[in-house]
């Protein structure tokens, strides 16, 4: 019994360390430079609900604000198919390494910023765990609502490293359905 538990624990640690080795984090990540308004122009994921709805999705807006404790206050505005806007306010809790976060409220066990130049693009990696189902996401954030080629290229190169392929992705068209997210919480 104890031997089985130890082997199981080692396998989990090995899987986690291999996953971390596959997904880089931006060197010298600077959350101050990362904050501000972003648009999500592209996404790729193995999540079935994303696959089922990706053709109808529009470009979300994101407002990121650094909190005093190093967490990120994140406000999303998702355009809905009926022309409305679904808003989600959440917090990305700072991890052990700058550029790594988690969000237990949304079952996001690992959030990291593998690549960013801060002024044009960021590639953001999400890993979710809901029960026994693990899903991986990559999203391309840009400062203006247009595709930024360098960011798209970085995301395309990272996708196979995290087990994703282009057929699982979508470019998200612009939509006027969501105004800028509201100001951050104080």
Secondary structure as UniProt FT lines:
FT   HELIX           2..22
FT   TURN            27..28
FT   HELIX           31..34
FT   STRAND          36..45
FT   HELIX           48..53
FT   HELIX           54..56
FT   STRAND          60..66
FT   TURN            68..69
FT   STRAND          72..79
FT   TURN            81..82
FT   STRAND          85..94
FT   TURN            98..99
FT   STRAND          100..103
FT   HELIX           104..106
FT   STRAND          108..116
FT   STRAND          121..130
FT   TURN            131..132
FT   STRAND          133..142
FT   HELIX           149..159
FT   HELIX           160..162
FT   HELIX           166..168
FT   STRAND          169..171
//
